[in-house]
Amino acid sequence: MTPPRIAVNLIFFINGFVHANLAARFPKVQELFQIDDGTFGFVLLATSLGALMAMPFTGWLIIRNGSRKIAIISAFLYCVFVPLVPLTEVMPGISGLVFVFFVMGITAGMLDVSMNAQAVMVEQQYQKPIMTSFHALFSVGMAIGAGCGALFVKLETSLLLHLSLITLFSLVGAAWARYRLIHDKPQQKNSEGPAFRLPNAAMVSIGVIAFCCMLGEGAMADWSTNYMVNIVQANKAFAPIGLATFALAMTTGRFVGDAARIKWGDKNLMIGCGVISTIGIILTLVFPSPYIAIIGFFLTGLGLSAIVPIAYSIAGNAKDLPPGVGLAMVTTVGYSGFLFGPPLIGLLADWYTLRVALGLVAGLFIIMTLLSIRYKA
């Protein structure tokens, strides 16, 4: 494994690791600021808005500065802002918390685009598909970060100390990666292209595929446990197994995704993944029993695992666009699924039922599969 590949793997891992450690302490954040779930939902929305605003501009920044510089700067800033979360309790309070989460969203959005741009260049060096392995490292970072967060909770470590230690560890890793990432040179320094670029026609189809997939990921992450309790009638101790199974399937699928891309090709794999995820969600909705739902969640996670990495690889290798620009276009459309999907599912669940609301996800998976069939490699 080459140093650039190790470095990009490390950046993906750090991203997931830091995010999961912070997410594991969200209840403590709510306790410190004495805010309910609804108010904290708006705080989290600030993160999503920050990321969504930053992504379209990141392609422009990469053209003028190179993806290596943007990846390092955004990784350092993301890590540094995390320990500021508990400090905003003192001054200026909830408004400061929203601001910190908004800035973290900006840095996270920039990091998402730039680290994937680096991943595309490493993939080009290897001259074979390796994109899903990077996303697998993100999932591993999430899993280890969640476990690490649970350990700090058990040890009753203060939030400031916990997040400071995590930041220190992550900054050391980012500093090591700094000199091993690919030194891509800035492009088109003298041109005056637009800073903000929306997806062009060539990227719309791939962007919509990513949107459907990422909305499904967000829906499973936010609503699977609720579905297990209220629709499937599983006991509360067993209910989180649905989410755990989904996450396990996602991670497993990403570790074998590159070999599958080599064997079947991107288009065939996207079609197959679309069919598997559709079968999984339909199975969960039609047969709402605990063990069948678990099987359905596993198939859904397995089906979704490779689609976003493939979409990013396609966008980064678009012939008529620099990697950062193509990735910025697709991540902007795809990430909006994370932003708008879970709240939309919640509204539909209030108006009808959660079972009906998740039927929308099944419909999007069908659209995703049809677009994959129509995709021209």
Helices and strands as residue ranges (DSSP letters): H 3-24, H 26-33, H 37-65, H 67-81, H 84-87, H 94-126, H 131-154, H 159-178, H 201-230, H 241-264, H 266-286, H 290-304, H 307-316, H 323-351, H 354-374
